[in-house]
Amino acid sequence: MRICKRIGIRQPLLDILEEGKQAFLAGGCQESNVSLVRLSLTDRVLINLARALIYDPNIIVLNRPMVELSQECVKRVGAILREFVDERGFEIPPKGSACTRRPRTVFASYLRPEDTDLVDVEWRVEGGKVYEVSHAQVHNPAPKTEE
């Protein structure tokens, strides 16, 4: 639940997750006991990100993870992904012991240049080729010239 809270999942959804967890631990978790909830796109993005972080993989691949998020949420998720890479995991105690854990990597595609502020390496795909680009090129692209 710590990961879900840090990501910013809404309290009503956290309550439903907690109820499901308690029912599962009590041995009574059946499909008929599960509350039906309509999830917004933001909720689905955050839940899927929480699932990925809970599984603690070596690599996370995200397709436009920030598109449906508010700017506040973009900053929080960006910081969480940065922590996942820097600390070699997320919410793994003790803090500062990252050098003893396996490396973590996040590959993500972004539509808005401002969403890339925390990335280490940026690539652009054009004409079937992949190019490494500088942060400045992403934020201040050269005007396209007509040929």
MOFEN-V848684 format. One record per run of one state. SS is the DSSP state (H for helix, E for strand, - for the rest). FROM is the first residue (numbers start at 1). TO is the last residue. If there is no record, write none. Layout:
BEGIN
ss | from | to
SS | FROM | TO
SS | FROM | TO
END
This chain:
BEGIN
ss | from | to
- | 1 | 1
H | 2 | 7
- | 8 | 10
H | 11 | 25
- | 26 | 30
H | 31 | 33
- | 34 | 40
H | 41 | 55
- | 56 | 58
E | 59 | 63
- | 64 | 70
H | 71 | 86
- | 87 | 97
H | 98 | 100
- | 101 | 104
E | 105 | 109
- | 110 | 112
H | 113 | 116
- | 117 | 121
E | 122 | 126
- | 127 | 128
E | 129 | 133
- | 134 | 134
H | 135 | 139
- | 140 | 147
END
